[in-house]
Amino acid sequence: MIWNDGHIPLDWSLQKLITKHPSKPYNPDIANTFFRAGLIESWRRGISKIIEACVKEGLSKPIFNTDLGGLFVEFTARNNSPANTITKSSQSVIKTRKSSVKIIELTRKNQNITIQEIATKIGITTRAIEKQIQ
């Protein structure tokens, strides 16, 4: 579940939000900055792209809600049982989390530990350690 405290326009319903609608950014200056920076592909496509991506991946459409003065988007996880397969990108996230936890544990034990020592103990490259620290 994701929540954002931005408000949809007062005269809009959830139905209007999830169907084709005009774009009314809460802060047009920030929205325009992101658009010019290439971080927004086009106006009026965000919600529909989220829905399309879920359907394309075989997931349920997300549930949108406007409680508590913001917008909730709830996604349903895919259940790949009985195998519970994990994608390569998921494995990468898991490894990254495990590595960052190990880095924190090692630096708590020894505040003078070097990146090389951490890399050797964890079994990943010094560059990977540097990325984790950043």
C-alpha positions as CSV (number, residue, x, y, z in Angstrom):
1,M,0.0,0.0,0.0
2,I,1.3,3.5,-0.9
3,W,-0.2,6.7,0.5
4,N,0.4,10.2,-0.6
5,D,-1.0,13.3,1.2
6,G,-1.6,15.1,-2.1
7,H,-5.3,15.7,-2.8
8,I,-7.2,15.0,-5.9
9,P,-9.3,18.0,-7.0
10,L,-12.4,18.5,-4.8
11,D,-14.8,18.1,-7.8
12,W,-13.3,14.7,-8.8
13,S,-14.4,11.2,-7.8
14,L,-12.2,8.1,-7.7
15,Q,-13.9,7.0,-10.9
16,K,-12.8,10.1,-12.7
17,L,-9.2,9.5,-11.4
18,I,-9.0,6.0,-12.8
19,T,-10.5,6.9,-16.2
20,K,-9.2,9.3,-18.8
21,H,-9.1,12.7,-17.3
22,P,-7.4,16.1,-17.6
23,S,-4.2,16.6,-15.7
24,K,-4.4,18.9,-12.7
25,P,-1.1,18.7,-10.8
26,Y,-1.3,19.7,-7.1
27,N,1.8,21.8,-7.7
28,P,2.2,22.7,-11.4
29,D,5.7,24.2,-10.9
30,I,7.1,21.0,-9.5
31,A,5.2,18.9,-12.0
32,N,6.6,21.0,-14.9
33,T,10.1,20.7,-13.5
34,F,9.8,16.9,-13.4
35,F,8.4,16.9,-16.9
36,R,11.2,19.0,-18.3
37,A,13.8,16.8,-16.5
38,G,12.3,13.8,-18.3
39,L,11.0,12.2,-15.2
40,I,7.4,12.5,-16.3
41,E,6.8,10.9,-19.7
42,S,3.5,12.6,-20.5
43,W,0.6,14.3,-18.7
44,R,-2.5,12.3,-17.8
45,R,-1.0,8.9,-18.1
46,G,0.3,8.0,-14.6
47,I,-2.8,6.2,-13.2
48,S,-3.5,4.4,-16.5
49,K,0.1,3.3,-16.8
50,I,0.0,1.9,-13.2
51,I,-3.2,-0.1,-14.0
52,E,-1.8,-1.3,-17.4
53,A,1.4,-2.5,-15.8
54,C,-0.4,-4.5,-13.1
55,V,-2.7,-6.1,-15.7
56,K,0.3,-6.9,-18.0
57,E,2.0,-8.6,-15.1
58,G,-1.1,-10.7,-14.4
59,L,-1.9,-8.9,-11.2
60,S,-5.2,-7.4,-10.0
61,K,-5.9,-3.8,-10.8
62,P,-4.7,-1.7,-7.9
63,I,-7.3,-0.3,-5.4
64,F,-7.5,3.5,-5.1
65,N,-8.9,5.2,-2.1
66,T,-9.0,8.8,-0.9
67,D,-9.4,8.4,2.9
68,L,-7.5,10.5,5.5
69,G,-7.0,13.5,3.2
70,G,-4.7,11.7,0.8
71,L,-4.6,9.0,-1.9
72,F,-4.0,5.4,-1.1
73,V,-3.0,2.9,-3.8
74,E,-3.2,-0.8,-2.7
75,F,-1.5,-3.4,-4.8
76,T,-2.2,-7.1,-4.6
77,A,0.9,-9.3,-4.4
78,R,1.2,-12.2,-6.8
79,N,1.2,-15.6,-5.2
80,N,3.5,-17.9,-7.1
81,S,2.9,-20.9,-4.8
82,P,3.7,-23.6,-4.5
83,A,7.2,-22.7,-5.8
84,N,7.1,-19.1,-4.6
85,T,9.5,-18.1,-7.3
86,I,11.6,-15.0,-6.8
87,T,12.7,-12.9,-9.8
88,K,16.3,-11.8,-10.4
89,S,15.4,-8.2,-9.5
90,S,13.8,-9.5,-6.3
91,Q,16.8,-11.5,-5.5
92,S,19.0,-8.4,-6.1
93,V,16.9,-6.4,-3.6
94,I,17.1,-9.2,-1.1
95,K,20.9,-9.4,-1.5
96,T,21.2,-5.6,-1.2
97,R,19.1,-5.6,2.0
98,K,21.2,-8.4,3.4
99,S,24.4,-6.7,2.5
100,S,23.4,-3.4,4.0
101,V,22.4,-5.1,7.2
102,K,25.7,-6.8,7.3
103,I,27.6,-3.6,6.7
104,I,25.7,-1.9,9.6
105,E,26.4,-4.8,11.9
106,L,30.1,-4.8,11.0
107,T,30.5,-1.1,11.5
108,R,28.7,-1.2,14.8
109,K,31.1,-3.9,16.0
110,N,34.2,-2.0,14.7
111,Q,33.9,1.7,13.8
112,N,37.4,1.6,12.3
113,I,36.7,-1.2,9.8
114,T,37.7,-0.5,6.2
115,I,35.7,-1.0,3.1
116,Q,38.1,-3.7,2.0
117,E,37.6,-5.6,5.3
118,I,33.8,-5.3,4.9
119,A,34.0,-6.5,1.3
120,T,36.1,-9.5,2.3
121,K,33.8,-10.5,5.2
122,I,30.6,-10.1,3.2
123,G,32.0,-11.5,0.0
124,I,31.1,-8.7,-2.4
125,T,33.3,-6.1,-4.2
126,T,34.5,-2.9,-2.6
127,R,32.5,-1.0,-5.2
128,A,29.3,-2.7,-4.1
129,I,30.2,-1.8,-0.5
130,E,30.7,1.9,-1.6
131,K,27.3,1.9,-3.3
132,Q,25.6,0.5,-0.2
133,I,27.2,3.1,2.0
134,Q,26.1,5.9,-0.4
